[in-house]
Amino acid sequence: MNSCRLSVVSCLLLTTSVLAQNQYTPTTPLPLGDVLLTLPSSHMPSRGVWEVRFTHRFNQSLDQGSFSDRVHSLFGLDSNADVGLGLSYVARSDLQFSFYRSNALDDIELGAKYLVFQQAPAIPMTAALRLGGDWRTERDVSDRTSIFAQAIVSRQFGRRAELTLIPTFVTDAGRAVSGTSSVALFQHAFNVPVGIAFMLRQNLSAVGEVVPRNRDLPANLRGGYFAWSVGLKSVIGGHYFELLVTNSNATHVDQYVTSTYMGSPLHRGDLHLGFNIERRFGR
């Protein structure tokens, strides 16, 4: 009789332990990778994974020139572009290091992302911290370096939707152009970019990003629009492919946080085509 009671108690304890573990088992994330379109995601690849990333933003807007001019330039595909190359590595299951460089001011960005906790039945969200800096190596540039800090908080709704908020602080951000030289537009800049994703079908998601107009912009730039991007993300094996339309070609933290680009305000009608390609190596 006593052995039966012990067996029942053991079963109850085992069941309780399994249920408790399930409550803290991370929710299966959407297939978004560690970058949405431009903004960082809260996702973390497996330990030991390398990733190479290419970004491409065409400079000519889709609304530039007459219709015949747009056809002649293949709707901006013949124009110059802002091009970037990135590399990242996951040193631990919760720590990723990244490098990214683009031809916009020859900006080099180094970052480290730390995964604080992941969403689970008992945890309502995923949170990560990202710290790093930008070094603008172009000629005739003052205030060459920036330091940034980002909190990345995301909430997945069911198996298809995810909302991400990214409070961001940056030093010496943005550009104020004077003649052939440029200086920092902000000594300190703060903004809260927002990302949203919806999985249309397995391995295909619609992604949107918004960077609000920075409230501390100088008077001559306050007439600008907020930054936005919309695109499709497809996952094939270890590849991520993203096609997008945006009104801002900014891809670095010190650029997009100001809701300006290269010293100019953003406009609602600017429609720049772009794409990203990412390739993962490892587990």
Salt bridges, closest charged atoms under 4 A:
ASP34 OD1 - ARG280 NH2 3.74
GLU51 OE1 - ARG280 NE 2.81
ASP94 OD1 - ARG92 NH2 3.05
ASP106 OD1 - ARG101 NH2 3.07
ASP107 OD2 - HIS252 ND1 3.82
GLU109 OE2 - ARG130 NH2 3.09
GLU109 OE1 - HIS252 ND1 3.59
ASP134 OD1 - HIS252 ND1 3.22
GLU162 OE1 - HIS43 NE2 3.08
GLU242 OE2 - LYS233 NZ 2.72
ASP254 OD2 - ARG136 NH1 2.55
GLU278 OE2 - ARG53 NE 3.75
